[in-house]
Amino acid sequence: MKKILLLSISIFLSVNYFAQETEEHSGDVKMLPSVDLTDMEGNSVNTGALGFDGPVVISFWATWCSPCKRELNTIHDLYMDWQEETGVNLVAVSIDDEKTKGSVPVYANGKGWEYLVLLDPNGDFKRAMGVNNVPHTFLIDKDGKIVYSHNNYAPGDENKLYEAILEIANK
């Protein structure tokens, strides 16, 4: 029984790793979908018309997700430099549901995030982007193409993201 369990876990991890690597390096051109969300003040924001001139990082997160908060807090420490050098903007999309979405402004404002924070309590944008779990981070170029995708967070992932930002900011 233990061998079957270990084999199953190994296969799952291998498939998951392969899928993630394939997604990050895929040649398929995917465009940012257009979905109506709300910001923390209740204003409607369409994801297809964010209006940024440079690269856009979209990070799906939740208040109950520790890796999500670690990622966004780490990026927060670097964000001003990133913006100055590349013109990048970050959009933090909370997938907190109706019960927990009230915690989003408390947390984001308490951390002093200068990001645009959008709420996706019904998961419409999450589904449109193919997000299965959080954190999930995307990089969008100035033409609305999804050029980078990374799922989960480990220290140092922000450096890989920054390298991808630099690559498209200089085009």
Buried (B, 14 or more C-beta within 10 A) or exposed (E): EEEEEEEEEEEEEEEEEEEBEEBBEEEEEBEBBEBEBBBBEEEEBEBEEBEBEBBBBBBBBBBEBEBBBBBBEBBBEEBEEBBEEBBBBBBBBBBBBEEBBEBBBEBBEEEEBEBBBBBBBEEBBBEBBEBEBBBBBBBBBBEBEBBBBBBBBEEEBBEBBBEBBBBBBEE
